[in-house]
Amino acid sequence: MLIITSIIGLSAGILGGLMGIGGGIIMIPALIYLLKFNQHLAQGTTLAAMIPPIGILAAFEYYKSGNVNIPVAITLALGFVIGGYIGGKIAVSLDTETLRRVFGIILFIMSLHIIFSK
């Protein structure tokens, strides 16, 4: 299990730093399919894993190259904290099947947008 979780974390970190995507897009499905976590456990574990690093090193590299708008990043972070709290309250109130479906629908919509946007 340690090897699998290390690979999942490494993959999420590389893809997050490379493409600016959230690690949850990688980690949550990987935890569900590879470690057989339920949706709530996968999401909670992913959030706990992302608390310390949340892209600190990747963001620093972008900052050094002049590709970080600090005022916008601060505003986003404040919204992210508040939204994360609200989203967490909603998520734990849903049954696992509903949460899994909501997650899948959001990923599907995001995928279509990424594929078909110019």
N, C-alpha and C positions, 0 to 999 in steps of 0.2 A: 504494500500500500504506500509506503514511503516513496518508492521509485515513481509510482504512477502519479502521486500528488505533486512530486517535484517536477515531473514532466509537464503536468497540467499548468502549474504555476509559471514555469519557464516559458511555455508556449504563450500563455496569456500575457506575460510581461513583454515578450518579444513583439507579439502582434500589437499590443497596446502602444508600445513605444514606436513601432514602425508605422502604424496606420492611424494612431490616435483613437482606437476603439476602446471601449470599456472592457476590462478584464472579465466581467461577468458574462459577456457574450461567449467567451471561450470556456470559462471555468464552470459555469452552472450546467450547461449541457454535458460537459465532460464528467462532472461529479455524478450526474444522474445516470449516464449510460455506462461509465467505466466503474464507478464505485457503488452504483445502485442506490444512491441517496434519493430521498423523496424531494419534492420541489422546495418545501420549506427549509429542510436541512441544507440543501445545496445553496440556496440563496443566503441563508444565515451564515454559513461557513465562508462563502465567498465574500460577504461584507466584512466579516471578521478578519479575513486574510488581507483585504485591501486597505484596512484602516491605517496601518503604519506606512506603507510605501506609496499609496495612491499616486503613482507616477512621479515621485519626487525626482529620481535620477533622470528619467526621460524628459521631464519638464525642464530640468536644469540644462540639459543639452540643447533643447529648443530655445531656452532663454539666452544661452551663450551665443546662439546664432541669430539673435534678434527676432525670434519668432514667437514671442509671448507678449500679449497685451495685458500688463499687470492690472490696470483698473477693471478691465472686463473679467479677468480671471478671478479677482477678488469678489466681484458681484456674482459671478457664476458659483463660486464656492459657498457664498452665503445662501444662495438659493438652493444649492445642492444639500447643504446641512438641513435646512428647513424641510425641503422636499423629501429628503431621505428619512427624516423622522415621521412625516405624514405617510409616506409610502410604506414604511415598516409597520406602522400601526394598521394600515389597511391590509397589508399582506398577511399578517398573523391572524387577522380576523376571518380570512377566507379559508375554505376547505382546500386541501391539497390539489384536488382535481381542477377546481376553478382556477387556482393560482397557476397551475401548469398550463392550462389553456390560455389564460391571459398572457403569460410569458411567451408561449408559442405564437400567438397572434401578433404580438408586438415584434418579435423577431422576424416573422414573415413579412410584415409591412415594411420594416426597416430594410430587409433584404431586397424587396422589390424597388424601394426607393434608391438604394445604392446601385442596383443593376441598371435601372432605367433612367436615372438622372444624368444630366449632361454636365 
